[in-house]
Amino acid sequence: MATRPCDLHRLPPAPTVGDLETGYMIRGRQIAECETARRLAVDTLMAERAAVDAARGGAASRTRPPP
């Protein structure tokens, strides 16, 4: 999921108040899901790199970038 663009809800051409409220909630959930996938991808990449470094006997320190 982290290698493809995140889905974002789009409003209809003439949105009602209900459409706006629903869209706000859907977009919030979609953004949270996208951020979770991004963090998982970064954590996985850092773990893979640490495993490669350990296998090579290197002591290279890799730290997770700030969110």
N, C-alpha and C positions, 0 to 999 in steps of 0.2 A: 504494500500500500504506500509506503513512503517514497517509492520511485515513480509514482504516477500522481498527477494532480488530484487534489481533494475535490470532492463533489461539493458544490454550494447551491443551495436552494435559490431559485429565482422567482420573483413575484410575477403574477400575471400582468398583462398590459394595463388593466384598470383595477388595481387592488382595492379590496375593502379593508375595513379595520380588522376584521377577522383574518384576512389574508396576511396582513402585516404582523399581527400577533403570532399566528402560526409560523410564518416565515422567520420571525425573530427566534422562536424556540428551536425550530429545525436547524437554522444556521448555527446557533450556539452549540447544539449537539454535534453538528458536523465539524465545527472548528475544534471542539474538544477531542473528537475521534482522530482528526488529522494530527493534532499536536501529540496525542498519545502514540500514534504510529511513528511519527518523526522521532520521538524520544526513544522508542523501542529500537528503531533502526540505528540510531547513534550509539545506544548502549551495546547493541549486538556488534556493531563495527568495532567499537573500542575493545570489547571482550575478545573478538577474533584477532585483533592486532596484538593484544597482550599475550594471547596463546601462541601466536607466531613468534613473538619476541622471546617468550619463555622456551619454546622449542629450539630456537637458535642459540639459546644460552645467553642472550642479551639481557641487559638490565635496563633497557630503555624504559623510561617512565612515561606513560601516556595518561593524561588526565582528561576527564570528561569536560567538554566545554560547558560554560554556564547556559542555563535554559534561556 
